[in-house]
Structures are given as structure tokens and as C-alpha cells.
């Protein structure tokens, strides 16, 4: 059954709170409502992590070589191992020959030496700030027991995230057949890293790191240009071009918002930084975000059959945040599709329909609507009476 509420939602909008991060794989095509800037890259995506909406994209599902953006998955698994107590930040690791040899290439390296001991936290900084392939391999061996086992862990985690295209062949991102991803799936990976390990964000904002008297700078130029940028990772190979995942959190009139910009295949370090900055600035200037509904707020009620209560309260278990083009927030509308009749017993969290938020006919958000309070079965007499009424109906 379809229930449409044509009244405007402006009065229901509430400020977006800072901690909110939303991960949605099947996001609404919000980018269709406002023209995106011209971006000099092979593929890109701008994702509103506070609302779970894609604001702009081009060739976001094209298969690409992720280069050192691969290290985001390595970091995820390292942080997971730290959380589970399998590693500690002060734990010394003895540099293996494989890690050392990986660092002997012309690619990025931390300059760790075979047989020496290096703290886990120093290796993390070497991997994230310096993009050191040697540090990355050493961490992978520590977590997985071997690089091969660690790569299998990476691919299992990618599957757990729902990534369909992404395949890893190594932990550092050096070119290898079948080592691929997409802009869309990299945005999911980046958002999961931010969502699941917020306390580790400090590593991505570190501008410089010195190891063995060799100081190297973070290759994310936006860390020097934009104080709201707090990550995330750069990458480069000849085939991939210059890549950057940049994330920023800005205090906006409606509350703090986080955006994630994925730029793949730019022509230079300067270009990838400029294009990511362009996307972030556009996302903040051309779009507004509001919290439309609080968690467990009653959005509507529905008749319940055979229940101890005659009505069920319906709402959302999580807050609903929506991003819309600037000036369009007063035109938001809700549309609820519900499957009737609703038969007791009903339990909190049980899906009973779908809620859509639209603006000018465009779907901005779509989410299940759920029962927010339990409705147990009625007694025998009540159930019998409702059974008769349903039969007559």
C-alpha cells in the first residue's frame, strides 16, 4: 500500500550531528539534480559520508588499477589486528628480506633495513605518510603470517564490504595482473575505514615523518592547503596515473559534514590535488545536508491485526540524513510504501515497508521503515475477532 505525504518536510529537518557517518552501497542518484564541475581525471566520485549519498561521479564503476590506494585495506586490517590485541603499537618487528627487497624498487619506501627492528607504529606511519611499500609488506607479514595469507584476508574483507570488482594481489599496490578496483568501491573502502577506526585518523593528517634520519612528506598536498582535509591516501603508477582519496569535515550551518572525494587517473600530483579540492568545495557549496528524522522517532502509525495494541508505531532505527541541492531543502517530500495487513506479533526493527525522500521527483534517500515498539499477540478472543474482520474485509 502506498502512502504519500505531499506536505513539505522543512519543519521536520534537524541539524546534522558531527559523529554521523553513513555507508550505503546502493546510493540514490542525487548527482542528477545539479551539474557537477569539470574534473580532469579518468574516473571520480564525490560521496557524502554523512548522508550516504553520491553527489557526483564519472566512470565510477570502470575497472582501474588502485595503486597505493590499496594500502587503505592494509591499514584497515592492521588497525583491526591492533584492536583485537594481535599487535601493539610499541611492538618491534624484525624486518624480513621480502619487506626489504620490496623497498629496493624505485617506488615509495620507508628505507627500513633487513634484520633491524622497527616499531609497529613507525611502520604504520611509514606506510601511510611515506607510502612505503617495504613498511606495508612488513605489516602484512606480521598480521597475516605471510604476504599470501594477508592478501587472502584483504580479499575476504573486500567481500565482507560487498565489493564486487575489487581484487587484491598484494598489500602495497604495485602493478599485478588482476589487482583492480573502482572509484565507487574505493569510496566504500575509505568510508569504512573512517567509520570503523575514527581514532586512527591522526595518521592520515600527519604531514611529515622521519625514520632513520630520512624525512619524507605526505604526498597529499591538500593537508597543507585546506585545514578541513584530514586524509586520506595518494597513489601512483604509470598505468593508474595520479590518484587521491581526499576526505574533509567542515562545520556547515546545519552541522558538520564529511565528504569523500575519489580522483583516479589525473595527470600529476598537482592535478589530483586540484581536482579533489574542486570536488570538495563544490560539494559543500552546492549541497546542504539535514537530518530529516531522528532514530526511533514515530514517522507514522499503522493498524495492527490480532495484536494487543491496535496500532503500531513505525519509524527508523537510525537517523535519516539527506543531502539536497542548496535551496531545495524546503521541497523535500516523503513517500511510504507499506505492506498491509500488518499481523501481530511485531518486533522492534521488523521491516514493514519502504520510506523514500524525494525532491522535484528525484529520489534522494530510500530506506526500510520499521516497527519501533513491540506489538505482542492479542488474547484468543481478540485474535478470533480480527480473523473474522479480515475474512469479511
Protein Blocks (a to p, Z undefined) as FASTA:
>chain_A
ZZddfbcfklmpccddfklccddfbacffklmpccdddddfbdcdddfknopafbdchkl
bccdekjmlmmmmmmmmmmmmmnopacfklccdddfklmmmmmmmbdcehiaehiacdfk
lmmmmmmmnopaklmmmmmmmmnopaklmmmmmmmmmmmnopakbccfbfnopacehiac
dfklmmmmmmmmmmmmmmlmmmmmpmbdceehiacddfblklmmmmkbgcjbdcddfklo
padddddddddfkbpcddddddehiabfklmmmmmmmmmmmmmmmpccddfbdghiafbd
cddehiabfbdcdddfbdcdddddehilmmgccdddddddddddddehiacbdcdddeeh
iafbdcddddfbdcddddfklmmmmmmmmmmZZ
